[in-house]
Amino acid sequence: MSKIAPCLWFEREAEEAARFYVSLFPDSRIDHVQKNLVDTPAGKADSVLVVDFTLAGQRFMALNGGIRFEYTHAISLAVDCKDQAEVDRLWDGLADGGEIEQCGWLKDRYGVSWQIVPSVLSKLLSDPNPVKAARVMQALMQMVKLDIAGLQKAYEG
């Protein structure tokens, strides 16, 4: 089990968000829902305070803080995808109700930033041939959702 668990702050949507994320990733589950024991700034007694959940084997916490804070790109969740089908499935699921961005980035409906990245990208970008790697980077910079075939085509020249 991971020693460090990211905590995602929500106004009142912690359980909804955790259930949404768990629905998209294998090896995911809601581990515990902690209710407020008394009225707090985060909510009334018996409302959800914290949701502990596991997402693709990584522990997370979702907290209802009672006020909204906006997420920034300074922290994002990067997802290593084995193939285009996984890129497409996660991109479509996380982008639903959110905002798509450039280079494999998106913000989901809760404002959390994600990077949906095919595993092969790191191999292509770290190729010892700087010309091949540069072509991949140029192709990447033109993409919204990352396309493995397009990246591979750029790599091959």
N, C-alpha and C positions, 0 to 999 in steps of 0.2 A: 504494500500500500504506500502511496506517495506521502512524504512528510509535509510537503507544501501543497496547499489547496488554494487556487485562486478564489476570491470572493467577488461575486458580481452584485452590484448594488442596484436595486430597483425601487421604484416608488411603492408600488403595491402588486407588481406582476411576477414576483419571484417564483411562485409555484407554477404559474402558467408558462413562464419562460423555461424553467427546468424541465417540465413535461414536454414542451416543444423540442428542446435540444435532445432529450433522451429518445424521442421518437425518430430522430434522424440518424443516430449513430449506433452501430452494433456494440455489444459489450457495455451497455449503458443502463442505468436504473436510478430510480429515486431511492435513496437510502434512508432518509428520515425527514419528517416535516415537524418542525418545532413551532408550536403556537405561542402567542403572547399569553403570559399567565395573568397579566393585569393590563389595563389601558396604558399605552406608551405613545410617544410621538410617532412610532412606526405603525400603530394601529390599535384597535380595540382588543380587549381580552378575547381570547379564543380565535383571533385572526392569525394568519400565517406570519411568522417572524423570519424564520430561516428554513431553507430547504438544502439538505445535504444530498448531493447526487454524484453519480459517477458517469462520466462521459468518455466513451471509448477507453475505459480503464483508468482514466485520470479523475481524481476526486475534485469536486467543485463545491462551492457554497453559493447560494443565492439568498440575498438578504433584502427584506422589505424595510427600507429606511424611512419611508413616510414622505420624503421629498425627492424630487428628480434631480439627478446629476447627469450631465451628458458625458458619454464616453468619447474619447478621442482616439486618433490613430496611434497615439503613443503606446497604447497597449492593444494588441490584437491577438486573436486565437488563430494560429496557423495549423492547417490540417494537411497532413501528408496523404495524398491520394494515390492509390496503386495503379489506377487506369482512368481512361476518359469517362467511363460509365460512372465511376465514383465521383469524379469531378462534377459531372453533369447533375447527378442526383443531389449532392450536397449543395451545389450552387443554386439549383432550382428551389430546394427546400429552404435554405437560409435566406435567399433573396426574396422569397414570397412575402410581400408586405414591407420589404426593406428598400435599400438603395444600392444599386450596383455601381461599381467604381472601376477603375483601370487596374490592369496588371494582376487580375485574380483577387482583388479586394472587393468586399461588400460590407455593408452595414445591415444587420438583420432588423426585423420589425421592432426590436427593443433598443436598437442603437449600438449594439455590440459589433465591433469590427472583426472581420474574419478574413483570412487569406486561404483560399482554396487552391492548393498547389500540387501538381502531379510530382510524384517521387523522382521521375526522370529529369526534372528541371535542374536539380543540383548537379547531376552528372554532366548534362549538356553545358551548363555555365562554367563548370570547372575543367573543361577539356583543356589539355595542354596546348592545343592549337588556338591561339588567341583570335584568329580570324573566325573560326567556327563559333567560339563562345560569343564573340561580338555580334555575329549574325543572330544568334539565339536571343541575346539581350535586345537587339533592335526589334525583333519580331515580338518579343514579350511586351515591350513598351507600346506596341500598337494594339494589343489585345485587351479585351474587357475580361470575359471568362477565358481562362487559359485553355488552349487547344493543343493537345499533344502532337497531333499530326502536323499542325502548322509549325510548332517548335522544332520538330524533327526535320521537316522540310528545310527550314532556315539553317539548321545545323549541317545538313548535307549539301547546302548551297544550290 
